[in-house]
Amino acid sequence: MTRAPSQIEFPGISGRENHQKRSRANQTEKLIHLTVVAEEDIELMAEFGTVALQRGRLARLLEEAYAQDAILDTPRLCVLFPQTHRGIRAILQSFWQKGVLLPVAGMKKENRQLMRNLWAALAIDRYLSGEDLTILRKNLAISTSRWQRWWQGFKELVQNQD
């Protein structure tokens, strides 16, 4: 796995389903690549402000870790974000209540039960259900370029099934 210029290597917790709260010594770690700064961050900040930028970046990093068969915990997220544990949990709670699958180590079972679908799948489903795209993108902190990638991928998937 090669690292892009905007990425860092960061220790994540190995395994997607590793939700138990454990001491660091009892966690199997895995080096993962995370995109700390992306062009879409600038888009989000310009269109929806710094709160959307932080929310979108947090969701992106958690999905990147998940795609590499790892998850992060709040102490690791505090290294990447200028937020307290409580601030990060509040952002995550807003995503979880919308049904977005953003797993974090040490999360409560009730929060795990709130998560229904990946960020992209949930956004496309809500758009196809008639939700206004701009409001949807703002609520889920989705940049224009990310939405276009997701939508294009969805269209290709549908066309290939025919």
C-alpha positions, 0 to 999 in steps of 0.5 A: 500500500503506497501513501499519497502526499496528503496522507499519513500513516497512523496506528488504528485498531485492527478489525472492523468489529473491534468495538470493545473498550480496552486498554491500549496494551490489549489492542491489536494495532495496524498501520493505516493511511489516512488523508488528513487534508483533502481538496473536498475539505476546502469545498465543504468549508467554502460552501457550509463553513468550518463545522461542516469541514470538521464533520466531513473530515471526521466521517472521511477518516473513519470510513478510510480506516474502516475500508482498511479493516481498522477502526479508531477510538476517541483518544486517537481521534483527539490526536487528529482533531483539535476537539475534546472527547466530548466534542468528537462524540457529539459530532459522531452522535449527530451522524449515528442518529441519522443512521450513518455507519461510522464505527469507533472503538469503545462506542455504546451498544445503543449507538452501534444499533443506530448505525444502518448504512455506509455514508454514501449508501445512506446519502444516495438512498435519502436523495432517491427518496426525494430529499433536497440535495443541498440540505442533504449534503449540508446535514451529512457534510458531503462536498460537491466532489464527493457527492459527484463521485458517489452519484457517478459510481451509483449510476455505473452500478445501476447501468452494469446491472442491466 
